[in-house]
Amino acid sequence: HGIFPWLVENIFGSLDGIIVGWNLRCLQGRTNPTEYSVALDFLDPSGPMMKLVYKLQAEEYRYDFPVSYLPGPVKASIQEQVLPECSLYHNKVQFPSSGGLGLNLALNPFEYYMFYFAISLITQKNSSITHHVSPSNSAYFILVDTYLKCFLPTEGSVLPPPSSNPGGAIPSPTPRSPAVPFTSYGIHHTSLLKRHIAHQPSVNADPASQEIWRSETLLQIFVEMWLHHYSLEMYQKMQSPHVKLEVLHYRLSISSKHHGSPAQSSYQALHAYQESFKPTEEHVLVVRLLVKHLHAFSNSLKPEPLSPSAHSHTASPLEEFKRVVIPRFVQQKLYIFLQHCFGHWPLDASFRAVLEMWLSYLQPWRYAPEKPPQSSEPLPRTVSEKWAAFIQENLLMYTKLFVGFLNRALRTDLVSPKNALMVFRVAKVFAQPNLAEMILKGEQLFLEPELVIPHRQHRLFMTPTLSGSFFSSWPPTITDASFKVKSHVYSLEGQDFQYKQMFGPEVRNLVLKLAQLICQAQQTAKSISDHSAETLSSQSFFSWFRFTPSDMNGSYTGNDLDEIGQDSIRKTDEYLEKALEYLCQIFKLNEAQLTQMMMKCGTAQDENGKKQLPDCIESEDGLILTPLGRYQIINGLRRFEVQYQGDTELQPIRSYENATLVRLLFRLSSALNQRFADQMEVLCSREDFIGRICRYHLINPTLAQKTRYTPMLKDRTSHNYGPRISLRFLASYRTLGSLLMIYFIASWFCIGPVGCTFIVLFGYFLYAILMTFFEGWKPHQH
């Protein structure tokens, strides 16, 4: 008993994160096979650690867990002496004695062990990782899966805990009275355990109560530690009016009493619920594992018997637990958790983890016992009508979060294959046959006119969670599908919630904007691919011998091909094409409208294949970018063609140039231009073939226009805009590499430096003549 808290802390780490413990999140069988297998065996549900937990459980020990390390909303409510609705905290809050440091929860050994195990995923998230770790292969991830399979089995029942007494059972915790009366926020449901053992004389007489107690406790701890985090605005929205009045009345009633510190102000009390919560990708993966297992656990429910009376007598506590596990324990907190992630997760590819967790929850039929028939061609699986009730009772999970995903997709770069894959995944899931129709049916049920008494309707809609017992005492006309859908929506979003239809005109316009962005992204990917092909074809062997500074006046026009490659461009196009097809199926988009949109995106390129300018508006100060124009620039859809228009000799030194050579060649060219300026002007003024060559290669046509408005300088310097020699191209590493290669070839044939110089000069002279002919006698900027 004495070493148990020390042992738990040394395994899972301290609550403040200073002691890392065994660092189960970074322990993998691939890197540390011995420690990995020993840790899993030691912490297994039938291992030595759990045997110690059950032994201490039989002796009814209690251990203190600080309230200050609980999730923000729970911590703030307990500190305000308002009891959370979860039965996990009931009869466990212990106020400190005189001189105590804070509130504590008095937990039994099983609860204490699971609290530390679950919260280590949050408190140890900043621990140092010396090597790349795959979260799904870590010891922590495997232990979560093991505990879920043991205490929430899809087949059979929970294994009985080992006991030193043959045939004996470990008693569950006895109810304890709180030291101070608490007010409960929300109408909470009692534990399933209490409903089954409240009238039993002895807990040990019913092993089924042990089974349901451990299963329910494990699930509640996982949900509370991993999902019970939300912001101040979400907390205020969750509170119904009568609860706010109840809390206010309670604060006023205890303000003059001596219990602890005086009551906080309303602003301070609500501000305490604000929590800076940033879930990690590993956290989301663990939650997805929980969601997938709960679907399998819930779908393993045995078929209901024909006689209702027989069901009431034969159904075991575990079977009833399967029936209500998702709507009662998981739905609300998971919805809030997903909303938080959709609104605060960075706009990058790491959102894929959140997306897959959301899609896993939306598809419980994937984890049903029946498997689809195997066929040579994978066909889309039709969603059975039996899932209509689940879809209707989780309507906001489908509709509101889909709108949240649309808003994210409209702000991401869809040219990236990872972002295109996420749009494809969501469109593919919602395009499953019969799914969109059932979602539309759920929206129609919610929008049906009210047929119940207003005050009764309001009283029932304020309930925070759903359960079958809510509808047993009301007439059948009230317990229809429409009432269940409305109860679900109002319980999660409040009475004043303005529902936005997924198949309404507003969301349809968002889908059309997304379709337009998909078309633009396809055109951008195509242009990148075409530009890459042209660049590769133009880089011939002879191009290495070009000594003209062809890229001196422009900036580097790189693209993402160096990072994503041609294969990824092809994948992006495939993902976007299929996503657009699925969106057309879901929302019945007009083909003529889409064709017009595609043509509009296709004509966004001019005859030279370059993008148009970003969307702008003209003002007195020039062009001003619109929000659409900023989006186009950020995502690389359009850009301004910015080029250097000054003196090419005076532009900044480029990264592909040798800085020392640039400065030396500038001085040399300045001296040559000053010495031979008159001779070059005479040559360029000739009307024969020599004059045409000199004008083509010695005059910059752009800068020559300035001589019409600027008087000619008396001293011939590099700032003269007339004919001049430019040697800066010799400072390019490309040119230097070409010269070095020529000299190596010349030395191989024993031509010598003089012969090499002659070959270079002759080759350049021949190139100058050919360029003059091929350019049609037009001045060219060099």
N, C-alpha and C positions, 0 to 999 in steps of 0.2 A: 504493500500500500504506500509506503514511504517513497519508494523509488519510481513509482509509476509516472507521476508528472515529469520527473527528470528524464525518464526513458522516452516518453512521447516527444518531449522537446528536442532531445538529441537525435531522434529519427526524422521528424518533420521540420525541425528548425523552430526558432523562437518566433513569437508573434510580431516582434518589431523588425524581423528580418536580419538581425545581427548574427545569430547562429544559423548557419545554413543547414546543419544536420547531414543526413545522408545524401541530400541533393538528388532525390529520386527523379526529378524532372530531367536531369542530365545523365542519368545512369542508363546505359544501353548495353545490350548483350553483345553487340558487334565490337565495342571498344573495351568493355570491362565484363567479360563473360562470367567470371567467378563471383564478383560482387553482385552482379545482376541476378544470378540464380539464387544466391544466398538471401538477398533482400526479398525476392518474391516468395521464397519458401518460408521465410521468417514472418512475413506480413500476410500470408495467405489466410483466408477465412478459417481454415482448419489448422493454421500454424501455431507456433508457440506464443506469439504476441496476442492473438485473439483468444487463446486458452487462458492467458493471464487476465484479459479483459473479462471473460465470463466468470472467472473465479472471484475477481473483485466485485463483479456484479452480484453474485450470490450473497456477498457479505454486505451489500448495500452501502458502499462507500460513496462519498460525494466529493467532487473536485470543483474548485472555483475557476471560472473562465471570465476574464475581464470583459465587461460590456463595451469598453472603449474600442475594442478591436472588431466589433461586429460591423456589418455594412451600415453605411451612413443613415439611411432612414430608420432602421431598427434601433441603432444606438441613440439617435435623437429622440425617438418616441419613448424609449424606456427612461432616458434621462429626464423627460418631461412627465414621467409617471403615467404614461399612456400606453397600455399594454398592446403589443402588436396582435394582429388577427391570427397569426400562425400559432397553433396549439403547442408548438415546440417550446415556446417561451413561458407557457403558463405554469404557475406554481414553482418557478425556478429562480426568480429574481430575488437576490439577497442584498439588503442594504448594509453598508459597512457599519461596523461598530464605531464607537468613539475613537477618532484618530485614524479611521480607515481612509484609503486612497480613492475608492470609487465603488461603483456598483459591480456586482458579479452575478454570474449565473451558476447555480449549484447543479452540476451535471453528474449523472451516473457514469461509470467507466466507459460504457459503450458510446454514449453521447460525447464524452470528453475526447475519446480517441477519434471519432469521426469528425468532430469539429476541427481538430488540429489537422487531420488528413485533408479535409476539404479546403480549409482556409490557406493551407500552404501553397495552393495554386495561385493565390492572390498575393500573399505576403512575400513569397520568394521569387516574384517575377523579375526582380532586378538583380538576381544573383549572377555572378560572373560565369560566363560559359567559355571554356578554353577551346572548344572545338565545335564544329557544326553538329547540331543535334536535330534529329527528326522527331518531332513531338509524338507522332503516332507509334514510335518504337521505344519510347522511354519506359522505365519501370513504373512511373506514376500513371501513365496512360493505361498500361496493362493492368495495374491494380484497380483502377476505376472500373475497367471492363470486368474484372474478376468479381469485385464486390457487387456490381449490378447483376451479373448472372447468378450469383449466390443468393442474394437477398430479394431479388425481383426475378424469379425464374420464369421462363416461358413454358417450361414443361415440369410437371410434378409440383412439389411444394418445397418450402424452405427447409434446408437440413436443420435438425434440432441442434442446439448448442451443446458442446461437450460439457459434462458435469461430473464432479467427483462423486456425487450420489447416484448410484444406479437407478435409472427410471425417474430421477428427479428433474425438475425444470428450473431454469433461472428465473426468479421473479422479476417482473417489470417494476419500474419505480412506483412507489406509493404516492398518492397525492399529498402535496404539502401546502399549507396555507401561506400566502404571501405575507411579508411583514407589514406592508402598507397596501391598502386597497388601491386597485388600479382601474382606470377607465379604459375600455377597449375601443380602439378606432375601427369602425366597420363592424358589420354583423358577421362574426366568424363562425365557422362550423367546428363542432367538437371533433376530437379525434375519432377515427373509426374504432380504435381500441376501446375507448370509453363506452361506445355504444354496445360493444359486444360483451364487455366484462363488468359493466356497471352493477349488474344484479347477481353476479356470481360470488359465492362465499369465499372462494379461494382462487387466486390467479393460477396457481400451480395445477389446478384441476383441469385447465383447458389449454392444451399445447397450441391450439390454433391462435389464441391471443398472443402467445409469444411470437408466432410466425408473423402476424400482422404488425405487432409492435416494432420489431426490428426493421421490417420492410418500410413502414411508414416513417420511422425515425431517420433511416438512411436517406430516403428521398427528400424529406423536408430539409435535412441539413445540406444536401447537395444544392437544392433549389435556393435556399436562403443564402448560402455563401457565394454561389456563382451567379445568381440572377437578380438578387434583391438590391439593385443599385439603380438609382434614377435621380434626376435633377430636381431642383426646387419647383420648377413649373409643373413637372409631372406629378409631384407630390400634391400640389395644390389642386390639380385637376382630378386626382383620384378621390379626394375627400368630398363626400356628399354634404349637402347643407346641414342636415340634422347632426351629422358627426362633428362638423365645425362648431355648431352651437354647443354640443355636449362637451367638447374639449374646452371651449371658452368658459363654460359654466364650471367645469372642474378646476380650471386654473384659478378662477375667482374664489372658489370655495376653499382652496388650499393656500391661498396667498398669505393668510394671516396665521397659518399653522406653523409648527416648528419642524416639519419634516424636511430635513436637508436644507438646501439653499432656497431663497425665495423664488417664486415663479419668474421665468424669463418674460421679456416683452414679446408681443406677438411677432414682430419682425425678427427678433433674435431667435425665437423658437422655430419659425419657418426657415430662417436662413441656415439653421443647423442641419436641415435635411439636404442642403446642397452638398454634393460630393463630386470631387474631381475624379471621375472613374474612367480609366482608359484600358479597356480589355485588350489583352494580347492575342496574337493569332493562336497560340497554344491554348489559351483559355477558351476561345471559340471552338476549337477542335474538340476539346473535352465536353463542352456543352452539346456539340453535335452528336458525340458518342452517346450522351445521356438521352437525347431526343430519339435517336434511332432505336435504342434499347427499349425506351418507353413505348414506342409504337409496336415493337415486337411483343412486349409484355402485355399491352392492352389488347392486341389482336389475337393473343392466345386464349382469350376468354372462351369458355365452353359455350356451345349453343344453348339458348334459353329453353327450358322445358315447356311443354304445351300448357301445363297447368300453372297459373301464377301462384297458387297456394303451395304447390310442390317446390317452386323456386324459392319461396321465402323460408322453407325449412331445410332445404338441401344445399343451398349456396354457401360455400365456405367464406370466411373473411377475406382470404386472398382473392377469390373470384370477384367479390364485391369491390375490393380494392382495384382490381384491373378495370372495372367498369367506370370508375370515377377518377382514376389516377391523373389523366391529362386535363380534363376541365377543372378539377378542383385544386390540384396542386401545382400545375405547370403553366397553364394557358396564360394567365394574367401577367405573371412575372416574365415569361418568355416574350410576350408581346412588347412589354416595356423595354426589355433588353434589346430586342431587335430594332425597335424604334430608335433607341439611343445609338446603336451601331450604324444604322442607316444615316443618321443625321450628323455623326461626329467622326466616322471612320475616314481616313485620308483617301483622296481620289486616286488610288493606285491599284496595282494588281493584287495586293494583299487582301482586298475586300472579297476575294474569291472564297475565303474560308467562311465569312459571314453569309455569303450568298448560298453556299452549299448547305450550311446549317438551316437556313430558311427554307430552301427547297426540300430538304429532308423532312421538315415538319409538315410541309404542304402535301406530301405524298405518302400517307400512311399505308396505301395499298402496296407499296414496294416492300413492306415488311410484314405483309400478311402471310399466313402459312401456305396458301395456295400459290403455285408458281405458274407463270404463263407457259403455254406449250412451246416447245423448242421447234423452230422452223429454220430453214436455210436462209430466208430473208427476214431480217429483224423488222417487224411491223410495229407501228405505234400501238401501245396497249390502251384499249378503251377503258375509261374509268367507269366502274360499275355504279349502278344507281344506289347501291347500298351505302355508298360513301356520301350521299347527298346530305345526310344529317350532320356528318362531321364538317363538311364544307360550310353548311349554313351556320353552325355553331362556332365556326372559326372564320367568319366572313371577313373581318378586318385583317386577318393574317394574309388573306388573298388580295383584297382590293386596296386597302390603304398602303400596305407595304409595297404593292406593285407600283402605285403612284410614286412612292418614295424612291423606288429603284429607277423609274423613268426620269425623275429629277436628277438623280446621280448620273445616269447614262448620258443625259443631254450636256453634261459638263465634263465628260471624259473624252480622251483622244481615241476615237474608234479605229484609227489606222493601226494602233497597237494590237497585235494578235491576242494578247491576254485580255484586253478590254472587249475586243470583238467576241471572244469566246464567252465572256460573261453575259453579253446581250443574247448570244445564241442559246446559252443554257436556259435562261429565263423564258425566252420565247418558245423553246422546245417543250418545256414543262407545261406552260399554260396552253399550248396548242394540242395537248393530248385530247383525243376524241372524247366528247361529252363533258369535258371539264368546264369549258367556257359557258356552256349552256347551264350547268348546275350553279355556277357563280352568278350568272344572270338571274336564275330563278331565286337565289338567295337575296339578291338585291330587290327583286320584285316583292318578295315576302316582307322585307324590311319597310318598303315604301307603301305597303297596304294601309288603308285607313284604320284607325283605332276602333275596336269593337268592345272594349272592356271599360269598366268604371274608372274614371280618371284618377281618383284618389288611390284606389287599389293598384292601378297600373303603376303609379308613381312609387308607391311603397315597394313593390316588387322589383322595379327596375333599379332601385338603389343598391341592390345586393351586389357585393363585389365578386362573388364566384357563383358558379352554377352547380346544381345537383339535382338528381331526380326527385329528391324528397320535397323540393320546392313546389312541384306541380301536383302532388298527390292529393292535396286538400282542396283543389279548385276544380270547377266544372270543366268538362272536356272542351267547351268552346273557347276557353282561355288558354288551355295548354296546347295549342296548335303550333305548327312550325313557325308561323309568323311571330308569335309571342316569344319563342325561343331565340329567334334571330334578333329581335329587338332587345331582349334581355341581355344577350351577348354584347351588342353594340353599346348600349347605355351603361352596362356595368364596367366596360373598359374605358369609355370616353366621356361618360357623364351625360346628364339630361340635356344640356345645351349644345350637344355635338351636332355640327352641320355635316352631314354625310355627303361625300363626293362620289358619285357613281363611277364605277370603273368603266362602264359602257355608256357613259354620258358624253355630251359634246365637249366638255372641258378636257377630260382625259383623252378623248379621241384626237383633239388638237395636239396634245402632247405627243401622242403616238405618231401623228403626221410629221411633227417636227423631228422626231427621232428617225422616221423613215427618210426624211430629207437629209439628215446628217449621215445616215448610212449610205445614201447615194453619193454624197460628197466625199465620204471616206473611201468609197470604192474608186471614185475618180482620182483621188489623191494617191491611193496605192498604185493604181494603174500608171499614173504619170511618173511616180517614183520608179516603178519597174521599167517603164520605157526610157526614162532618162538614164538609168543604170545601163540598159542595153546599148544605148547610143554611146555612152561614155566608154564602155568596154570595146565597142567596135571601132571607135575613133582612135584608140590608143594603139596604133600600129607601130611596127618596128621603126619606120622612117620618122615617126613623130618624136622619137628621142633625139633626133639630130636637128630639130628645129631650134634655132637660136633666137627666135623672136619672142619678146615678152608678151605673149598673148593674154596672160592673166594679170597683167600689171594694173590695168585700169578698173578691174572689177574685184569684188570681194569673193571669198570662198563660198561657193553655193553647195555646201554639203547637205546630205539628207540622212535619214535613219537607216539606210540600207546597210551601212557598216555594222549596225547593231542587230537588225532583225533579219536581214538576208532575203534572198528571193523565195526560199521555201516558206518563210513566215508571211511574206506578201501574198503568196498563193493561199495559205491557210486563212489569212484575214479576209480575202475575197470570198472564200467558201463560207466562212462563218457568217459574214454579213449578208450574203445572198440567201442563205437558209433562214437567218433571223428575219429578214424582210418577208420571206415567204410565209413564215409562221405568224408574223404580225398581221399579214393580210388575212390569214385563216381565222385568227382570233377575233379581229375587229371588223371583218368583212369590208376591207378597204376597197375602194373603187379602182379598178385596173386602169381606167382612162386617166384618173387623177395621178396615179403612180407613174404612168407612162409620161405624162406631162412633166412631172417632177424629175424623172430621169433625164428627159430631154433638156430641161432647164439646167440641171447639173452638168450635162454633157456640153452645153454651149457656154459654160462658165470659163472655158479655155479659148483663147484667141487662136488665130491662124498659125501662130508660131509655137503653139503648145504650151504657152506660159500662162500662169494664173492671172486673173484679173486683180485689180487693186482691192484691198479690204473695204468693207462697207463704211462709207464716210459721209459726212454732211459738210457743205461749204459754209464758211463763216468769214467774218472780216479778218480773222487771224489765220485763215487758210483752212485746210482740211482737218476735221475733228472726227476721231473714231467713234462709231456707235457701239453699243454693247455687242451687237452681232459682229462688228468688225474686230473688236478685241478678242471675241471667241475664235474668229477665223485665224487671227495671228497666233494665238496661244496654241491652237491645235494644228498649226501648219497648213491650214486649208488655203490661205492666201497670204501674200506678203507684198511689201513695197520693194520695188527694184531700186535699191540704193547702190550707186556707183560713185567712185571717186572721179571728180570732174576738174580737179586742179592740175597743176604741173606734175607730170609723171615722175620727174626727177626729184621732186620734193615731197612725195608721199611717204608715209611712215615705212620703216623697214619691215619687211614681211618675215614670217617665221621660216619660209623656205629660201631665204637669202642669207648670205654671209655678211654680217654687219660691217666688218673691216673692209671687205672688198667694195661694198656699196659706197662707203665714204671715199676710198681711194679712186674708184672709177668716176665718182662725181667730180673730184678735182681734175682728173685727167680729161674728162669730156668737157669740163668748163674751159680748161686751157686750150683744147683743140677748137672749140666753138669760138673762143675769143680770137684765136690765131687765124682761122680759115673762114670766118663769117662772110667776108666779101666774096670769096671764091665760091662758097656754097650758094649764095644768092644769085650769082651769075649763072651757075649750073642749073639752078631751078627755074630760072627765067627763060631758058632755051625751049624751043618748040619741037625739038627732034626727040629721038628715042632716049638719049641720055638725059634730057630734061624730064621726061616722064618718069624714068626710074628714080631720079633724084627727088622729084616732088613726092613720089609715092613713099619713099623711105626716109626722107629727111624733114618732112613737114607734118606736124600734128594738126589735122584740120580743125579740131575743136578749139585748140588754143590759138590757132591762126586767126580766128574771128576777132580775137581781142585786139589785134593790130589795127583794126579799123577804127577803134575808139581810143586806143592808147598810143601816144606818140612813141616812135621807135627810140630805144635807148641808144645813147651814143657809145657807151662801152658794151662790147659784145660779151655778155655773161650768159649763164645758164637760164637767166630769167628772160632772155630774148625769145619771143614766140615765133620767130622766123625759122628758116632751115637750120638744123643743128644735128649733131651726132649724139646718139644716146648709147652708152656702153653699160648701162645698169644691168641688162639681161645677163651679162657675164658673171654677175654675183650670184645668180640662181644656182642652187645645188644641182638642179637638173642639168643645166648647161655645163657646170663643172664636171659632172659625171660623164656627160657625153664627150667632152674634150679628153678626159682621162682615158675613156675607152678607145678613142681614136688614136691617142698616143701609144697605148698598149698594142693596138693592131699594127701601127706604123713601126714600132720597135721590133715586132715579130718579123716583119718583112724587111727590116734594116733600112728603112727610108731615111731616118734621122729627123731631128727637130726642124730643120729648114724645110725638108720635104713635107712634113706634117703641117707646118704653117701654110705652105703653098696649097696643100689639099684643102685645108679648112677655108682659106680665103677664096679659092676657086669654087668650092662647093657653095659657099654663102652667096657669091656673085651669081652663080647659076640659079640658085634658089630665088634670089631677088628678081632676076629676069622672068622666071616662070611665074612667080606671084604677080608680077606686073601684068603679064598676059592674062592669067586666069581671073584676076579681079576686074577685068573689063576696063582697065585704065582709070579706075576710080580711086581716089585717095583713100588710104586705109590707115587707121590709127595704130601707131606702134610706139 
